[in-house]
Amino acid sequence: MSTKIVVVGSCMIDFVSYSPRLPNSGETIHGHKFVTNFGGKGANQCVAAAKLGGTTALIARVGDDVWGSKYIANLEAEHVDTQYVKITENSSSGIAQINVADDGINQIVIVAGANNKLTVKDVEEAQFLINSADVLVLQLETPVETAIKAMQICKGISILNGAPALSKFEEQLLKLPTIFCINETEAAVFCGFPVNNISDAETAARYLLSKGCQNVLITLGSAGAVFLTNETGKKIFIAKSPKVTSVDSTGAGDAFIGALAYFLAYFKSVAIEKCIEAACFVAADTVTRLGTQISFPGPGILEKVKRILGE
């Protein structure tokens, strides 16, 4: 069976603290729960697609510490192809320190570790895998030049998640991907002006198209997503998100991108707008449970999104 979705990206160990609210600057507060999870945008997005039933592969690096081999075992348990996940000598695995408030809002600090050593050569070694994929997914938690090389190799659909956001960047980051996907906070950094609502997101999408993007997708959490293409005559599309009670928003954006990759790979006759709506449904489902990868839904959710996809 060929690999339909290939992800080039990061692996992180998430150290997660839960507390009634997020601390203010310089403040210490009591939390009520601590857990250690597997995370990182690249691995999260790959696992999200795999849990829906997609055939996936990850191109990534982990450290030679205690977490590296454990992470690879976790990916294999989720049926992700780990042939190109390398253990990096004299490097720590990437870590993320995450605080989650009772209302589901979070704050995250990452230390990239081995993720910084994912190279152009790593991508070139996996050229056949990338060439044959229906969808390639990338982020910016690994070196920019590595993402650029992977997009240059790609022959299918490429989705670049512009996170963490960059205020200064090579124009190829906007021009190469089929879909440039960011949230409102990241959009503000890339565009240089505030993005706080749907109207702002529409303005940002038009601005990014003017800078060379083929398709711009801006996610807005519970407000849904805004999509704009450079195709002549196409109007801006606003996808709504289902109303749910959020307990942990960590990883919701990754669930969205992983689900979008899955729908684009496996529902090729369905309009991208419908795929975006279905991905919003999956992302909303994840915030009703604690954790990141452990909160991602399995293939059972597909029965619920078929009405959105028109299948």
C-alpha positions in Angstrom: 0.0 0.0 0.0 1.4 3.4 -1.0 1.9 6.1 1.5 -0.7 8.8 0.8 0.3 11.4 3.4 3.9 12.3 4.2 4.7 14.7 7.0 8.1 16.5 7.3 8.3 18.0 10.8 8.8 17.9 14.5 8.5 15.5 17.4 8.1 17.0 20.9 7.6 15.6 24.3 4.8 17.6 26.0 5.1 18.4 29.7 1.6 19.6 30.5 0.4 21.3 33.6 -3.3 21.9 34.2 -4.4 24.8 36.4 -7.5 26.9 37.1 -6.1 29.8 35.0 -2.9 30.8 33.3 -0.4 32.6 35.5 0.4 36.3 35.0 3.9 37.4 34.4 6.1 36.6 37.4 3.3 34.8 39.2 3.3 31.3 40.7 0.0 29.5 41.0 -1.0 26.0 42.1 -2.0 23.5 39.4 -4.1 20.4 39.9 -2.7 17.9 37.3 0.5 17.1 35.4 1.0 14.7 32.5 3.6 13.8 29.9 2.4 13.3 26.3 3.8 12.9 22.8 3.5 16.0 20.7 5.2 18.3 18.2 3.3 19.8 15.3 4.7 17.4 12.7 4.1 14.2 14.6 0.7 15.5 15.8 -0.5 16.2 12.3 0.8 12.8 11.1 -0.8 10.9 13.9 -4.1 12.8 13.4 -4.2 11.6 9.8 -3.2 8.1 10.8 -5.8 7.8 13.5 -8.5 8.6 10.9 -7.2 5.6 8.9 -4.7 7.3 6.6 -1.5 5.6 5.4 1.2 8.0 6.7 4.9 8.5 7.1 6.9 10.9 9.1 10.3 12.4 8.2 11.8 13.7 11.5 14.5 13.6 14.1 14.4 12.7 17.8 17.2 12.8 20.4 19.4 10.0 21.7 18.0 10.5 25.2 15.4 8.3 26.9 12.6 10.0 25.0 13.8 9.3 21.4 13.2 5.6 21.2 10.0 5.9 23.2 8.7 8.4 20.6 9.4 6.1 17.7 7.6 3.3 19.5 4.6 5.6 20.0 4.5 6.4 16.3 4.7 2.8 15.4 1.8 2.0 17.8 -0.2 4.6 15.8 0.7 2.9 12.5 2.9 5.7 11.3 5.8 4.7 9.0 9.0 5.6 10.9 11.6 4.6 8.3 12.8 8.2 8.1 12.6 9.1 11.8 16.2 9.3 12.9 17.8 9.2 16.4 20.3 12.1 16.5 23.5 11.6 18.4 24.4 14.1 21.2 21.0 15.8 21.0 18.0 16.0 23.3 14.6 15.3 21.9 12.4 18.4 21.4 10.3 19.4 24.4 7.2 21.6 24.9 6.2 23.1 28.3 2.5 23.6 28.2 0.1 25.3 30.6 -3.6 24.6 30.2 -6.3 26.6 32.1 -9.6 25.1 33.1 -11.3 27.0 30.2 -9.1 25.2 27.7 -6.8 28.1 26.9 -3.1 27.2 26.7 0.3 28.7 26.5 3.3 26.8 25.1 7.1 27.2 25.1 9.1 24.8 22.9 12.8 23.8 22.9 13.5 22.3 19.5 16.4 20.0 20.3 17.0 17.4 17.6 14.3 19.0 15.5 16.8 21.7 14.6 19.0 19.0 13.0 16.4 17.8 10.4 18.4 18.5 7.2 17.9 19.0 3.5 19.8 15.7 3.1 17.2 13.9 5.3 14.5 15.1 2.9 16.5 14.2 -0.2 17.0 10.6 1.1 13.2 10.3 1.3 12.6 11.8 -2.2 10.8 8.8 -3.6 8.4 8.8 -0.6 7.7 12.5 -1.0 7.3 12.3 -4.8 4.7 9.6 -4.6 2.6 11.1 -1.8 -0.8 12.6 -2.5 -0.4 15.1 0.3 2.8 16.6 1.9 2.5 18.4 5.2 5.1 20.7 6.8 5.6 23.2 9.6 8.3 25.6 10.9 9.4 23.8 14.0 12.2 22.4 11.9 14.7 24.3 9.7 13.1 26.5 7.0 15.4 25.3 4.3 14.4 21.7 4.9 10.7 22.6 4.4 11.5 24.5 1.2 13.4 21.5 -0.2 10.6 19.1 0.6 8.1 21.4 -1.2 10.3 21.6 -4.2 10.4 17.8 -4.4 6.7 17.4 -3.9 4.5 16.5 -6.8 1.2 16.3 -5.0 -0.7 18.8 -2.7 1.5 20.5 -0.1 0.2 22.1 3.1 2.6 24.4 4.9 1.5 25.2 8.5 3.3 28.5 9.1 3.9 27.8 12.8 5.8 29.1 14.6 5.2 32.3 12.7 8.0 34.4 11.1 8.1 38.1 10.7 11.0 37.8 8.2 11.0 34.9 5.7 11.9 33.8 2.2 9.1 34.4 -0.3 9.3 30.8 -1.3 7.5 29.9 1.9 4.4 31.6 0.6 4.8 30.7 -3.1 5.7 27.0 -2.9 2.9 25.4 -0.9 -0.4 24.5 -2.4 -2.1 25.7 0.8 -0.6 28.1 3.3 -2.3 27.5 6.6 -2.0 29.6 9.8 -4.1 30.7 12.7 -5.0 34.3 13.5 -2.0 34.9 15.8 0.4 33.6 13.1 -1.4 35.6 10.4 -0.7 38.8 12.4 3.0 38.0 12.5 3.2 37.1 8.8 1.1 40.1 7.7 2.3 42.7 10.2 -1.1 43.8 11.3 -3.7 42.6 13.9 -5.9 39.7 13.0 -8.7 39.4 15.6 -11.8 38.3 13.8 -13.2 37.0 10.5 -13.1 40.4 8.8 -9.4 40.8 9.7 -8.7 37.3 8.5 -10.3 38.1 5.2 -8.0 41.1 4.9 -5.0 39.0 5.8 -5.9 36.3 3.3 -6.1 38.8 0.5 -2.7 40.3 1.6 -1.0 36.9 1.6 -2.4 36.1 -1.9 -0.9 39.4 -3.1 2.5 38.2 -1.8 2.3 35.0 -3.9 0.3 32.4 -2.0 -1.8 30.0 -4.1 -4.4 29.3 -1.4 -4.6 30.8 2.1 -6.3 29.1 5.0 -6.6 30.9 8.3 -8.0 29.0 11.3 -9.9 31.0 13.9 -10.6 28.4 16.7 -14.2 28.2 17.6 -15.0 30.8 14.9 -14.1 28.3 12.2 -11.8 29.1 9.3 -11.4 31.5 6.3 -10.2 30.2 2.9 -9.2 32.2 -0.2 -7.8 30.9 -3.4 -6.1 32.8 -6.3 -8.4 31.1 -8.8 -10.2 33.7 -10.9 -13.8 34.2 -9.8 -13.6 32.4 -6.5 -15.1 34.2 -3.5 -13.8 33.9 0.0 -15.1 30.9 1.9 -15.9 30.9 5.7 -16.2 27.5 7.4 -18.1 27.3 10.6 -17.0 25.2 13.6 -19.4 23.2 15.7 -20.3 24.6 19.1 -18.6 22.4 21.8 -17.5 22.8 25.4 -13.7 23.0 25.3 -11.6 21.4 28.1 -8.2 21.5 26.3 -7.4 23.3 23.0 -3.9 21.9 22.8 -3.3 20.3 19.4 -6.6 21.3 17.9 -4.9 23.1 15.1 -2.7 20.1 14.4 -5.8 17.9 14.4 -7.4 20.2 11.8 -4.4 20.0 9.5 -4.0 16.3 9.9 -7.7 15.8 9.1 -7.6 18.2 6.2 -4.6 16.2 4.7 -6.7 13.0 5.2 -9.8 14.4 3.5 -7.8 15.8 0.6 -6.0 12.5 0.1 -9.0 10.2 0.4 -11.9 12.3 -0.9 -10.4 13.7 -4.0 -13.7 14.4 -5.7 -14.9 16.5 -2.8 -14.5 20.3 -3.0 -11.7 21.7 -0.8 -14.3 23.9 1.0 -16.1 20.7 2.2 -12.8 19.2 3.3 -12.1 22.3 5.4 -15.6 22.1 7.0 -15.0 18.5 7.9 -11.6 19.3 9.3 -13.2 22.0 11.5 -15.6 19.3 12.8 -12.7 17.0 13.7 -10.7 19.8 15.4 -13.8 20.8 17.5 -14.2 17.2 18.6 -10.6 17.1 20.0 -11.0 20.0 22.3 -13.7 18.1 24.3 -11.0 15.8 25.6 -7.7 16.4 27.5 -4.3 15.9 25.8 -2.9 16.2 22.3 -2.5 13.0 20.3 -4.5 11.0 22.8 -7.5 13.4 22.1 -7.5 12.9 18.4 -10.5 10.8 17.1 -10.4 7.5 15.3 -12.2 6.5 12.1 -15.5 6.3 13.9 -15.9 10.1 13.5 -16.0 9.7 9.7 -19.6 8.6 9.8 -20.4 12.0 11.4 -18.5 14.0 8.7 -19.9 12.2 5.7 -22.9 14.5 5.6 -20.5 17.4 5.4 -18.4 15.8 2.6 -21.6 14.9 0.8 -20.6 11.2 0.8 
